[in-house]
Amino acid sequence: MVRRVIWDSARESQVDRLEEQLRLLHRRSRRVARSVASRVHPDIDGSLYAVLQVIAQAGPLRLIELADEFGLDKSTMSRHVTTLIQLGLVQRDPDPLDGRAFLLSPTTDGTDRLAAATSARRSEWRARLDGWTTADLADVVNALHRLNGDLD
């Protein structure tokens, strides 16, 4: 049995506030991503940094898998990956299961640069969240986890 919720004006107002805060979080997150990206390499932006992160965390990946992860077409993702390869941060190796396909993975330099940027990013988060309790952090993480699950 599905429980129906009554959508009164107070609940609608909270949804409006949620959307506003998510937009603000998105804009500020992009600013932070640009800053962190420049620590990885001066020639990459926040979107390339995000692609490199996914390749490092979930790789090796095929280009189509990466494009699907970001909801982008294959040609757009190919341009991103080509830039990362040219910068020496990602490598392309033949897929042993399919001779027509390639697997993408970070280079040693890409991994090292990403690790350094990740360390700097974590230090920044620690400084910004120093006044938060562990319970506060857990509440936010749990709420975001639930929201992400509902958006999937």
C-alpha positions in Angstrom: 0.0 0.0 0.0 1.4 3.4 -1.1 1.0 6.1 1.5 -0.3 9.3 -0.1 1.0 12.6 1.2 -1.1 15.7 1.3 0.6 18.5 -0.6 -0.3 21.6 1.3 1.2 25.1 0.9 3.8 24.4 3.6 5.1 21.3 1.9 5.1 23.0 -1.5 7.1 25.8 0.1 9.7 23.3 1.3 10.0 21.8 -2.2 10.6 25.3 -3.5 13.3 25.9 -0.9 14.9 22.5 -1.8 15.1 23.4 -5.4 16.6 26.8 -4.6 19.2 25.2 -2.3 20.1 22.5 -4.9 20.6 25.2 -7.6 22.9 27.1 -5.2 24.7 23.9 -4.3 25.2 23.1 -8.0 26.6 26.6 -8.8 29.0 26.6 -5.8 30.0 23.0 -6.5 30.9 23.9 -10.0 33.1 26.7 -8.7 34.9 24.4 -6.3 35.3 21.8 -9.1 37.0 24.5 -11.3 39.3 25.3 -8.5 40.2 21.6 -7.8 40.5 20.9 -11.6 43.2 23.6 -11.9 45.2 21.7 -9.3 45.1 18.6 -11.4 46.2 20.4 -14.6 46.0 24.0 -15.6 44.4 23.1 -18.9 41.3 21.2 -17.6 38.0 22.6 -16.3 35.4 21.2 -13.9 33.8 18.9 -16.5 37.1 17.3 -17.5 37.9 16.9 -13.9 34.6 15.1 -13.3 35.3 12.8 -16.3 38.8 12.0 -14.9 37.3 11.2 -11.5 34.9 8.7 -12.9 37.5 7.0 -15.0 39.8 6.7 -12.0 37.0 5.4 -9.7 35.2 3.1 -12.1 37.7 2.4 -14.8 38.7 0.9 -17.0 35.7 2.0 -18.9 34.6 2.0 -22.5 33.8 5.4 -24.0 30.1 4.5 -24.4 29.9 3.6 -20.7 31.4 6.9 -19.7 29.0 8.8 -22.0 26.1 7.0 -20.5 27.3 7.9 -17.0 27.2 11.6 -17.8 24.2 11.5 -20.1 26.2 12.8 -23.0 26.5 11.7 -26.6 29.5 9.7 -27.7 31.0 12.5 -29.7 30.9 15.0 -26.9 32.5 12.5 -24.5 35.1 11.6 -27.1 36.2 15.2 -27.2 36.6 15.3 -23.4 38.5 12.0 -23.4 40.8 13.1 -26.3 41.7 16.2 -24.3 42.5 14.1 -21.2 44.6 11.8 -23.4 46.5 14.7 -25.0 47.3 16.1 -21.5 48.7 12.7 -20.4 46.1 12.1 -17.8 44.2 9.2 -19.4 45.2 6.3 -21.5 43.3 4.3 -24.1 44.1 0.5 -24.3 42.5 -2.1 -26.6 39.6 -4.0 -25.0 40.7 -7.6 -24.8 37.0 -8.7 -25.1 36.3 -6.6 -28.2 39.0 -5.7 -30.7 36.9 -2.7 -32.0 36.6 -1.1 -28.5 39.0 0.7 -26.2 39.2 0.8 -22.4 40.0 4.1 -20.7 42.0 4.4 -17.5 44.0 7.0 -15.8 47.7 7.2 -16.5 50.1 7.1 -13.5 50.5 10.9 -13.8 46.7 11.3 -13.9 46.3 9.1 -10.8 49.0 11.0 -9.0 47.7 14.4 -9.9 44.1 13.4 -9.0 45.3 12.0 -5.6 47.0 15.4 -4.8 43.9 17.3 -5.8 41.7 15.0 -3.8 43.9 15.5 -0.7 43.6 19.3 -1.2 39.9 19.1 -1.7 39.4 17.0 1.5 41.5 19.5 3.5 39.2 22.3 2.2 36.1 20.3 3.2 37.5 19.7 6.6 38.1 23.4 7.1 34.6 24.4 5.9 32.9 21.7 8.0 34.9 22.1 11.1 32.0 23.5 13.1 29.6 20.7 12.1 29.0 17.7 14.4 29.3 14.2 13.1 25.6 13.9 13.5 25.0 17.0 11.4 27.2 15.5 8.6 25.5 12.2 8.8 22.0 13.8 8.5 23.1 15.7 5.4 24.8 12.6 3.8 21.8 10.4 4.6 19.3 13.0 3.2 21.4 13.4 0.0 21.7 9.6 -0.4 18.0 9.3 -0.1 17.4 12.1 -2.6 19.9 10.7 -5.1 18.1 7.3 -4.8 14.8 8.9 -5.6 16.3 10.7 -8.6 17.8 7.6 -10.1 
